[in-house]
Amino acid sequence: TTPLEIAICLCQFFAFVSVSKSGYGLVTKSGWFKLKRVQRLMHMRASSSSDGGKNATSATFTVGANVLAIGLSFFWLVCNSLHITQTNWVGGLQALIHALTVMEIGLAPLLYYMLKDGAAHLVRSASILQFRDNFTKALDGKKKNSAEQLLGYETYCWIREGGWSPFWEKPATSPRAGKKTQMEESAGLDREIKQVRAFVEGLTHGDRRTTSVKAIVAEAKGACEDGRLDELSVETRWHGYFEYIYFVLNFIAFYGYMLGILTYYFDDDYLAETYTGSLRLGYNNASADWGGNFAGDAMWTVEPVFILSTPMLLGWAKPKKVAAGKTKIE
């Protein structure tokens, strides 16, 4: 075992632990546990926002299950870097191929979600700027109902300073809830509804001469005028770009590891005259296997570094403050 292989092994072991832990958290606390809480809240009071939360939580559960499968499969990549798979201790080479197959199956839907989320972020970025313009006109106009019509679950989050994160959006600690927990959730739901109702009614129908309504209007106008929505739009757009970059990196890894599986099950003579063999891009089995594994390892080494650098990239991409309190959109 060379020093390079040991370094790769350490990176893969970190991925095994971190990805498995992340997947388990998505499946349990942010998935199944959270879904059960949303269902309880829907029984307490039916609302479209709860229904949307249920759909989002179901998607989180699906993503978490795939992430967990990928994370656990990293164990055999660790063993392969240490040449343990050349023995029969952990199932040998066949177990490694099965692990890669599980990773491919788990990665396929995640690639779809990367494209879907990337497009959704770009659409949301444009929607934020459109909402900013329409909401500014509504607040300055005499028709207060027009501002009320623009407010929804997502747009309400946009205009609140610091955002709005109700308690049901946070991970849950257990799928079950005793009487005490249900009472706390019911009280929390009522509290959230009262706060939202007070803010919206104050903004759309309140007497703007009162101190409380002035504060509400100032917060809403501030979101449009102090650059908060501009900054959110830029940040959202770049998150969309990042999703597409993640897709490219993971698709290359997906294709590379797929070649390893392909060359394990089929020999050169069988693949020579088949359409399936063309997936090797003109290489023989040995070259395709080596190149595919190298591409997969390289992409899954670059991706964590890129993920860790995204906060710095977002800092560079945010709008720069210019004179007169305005913002410059980049």
Beta strands, then each sheet from edge to edge (+ up, - down):
strand 1: 320-321
strand 2: 327-328
sheet 1: 1+ 2-
end
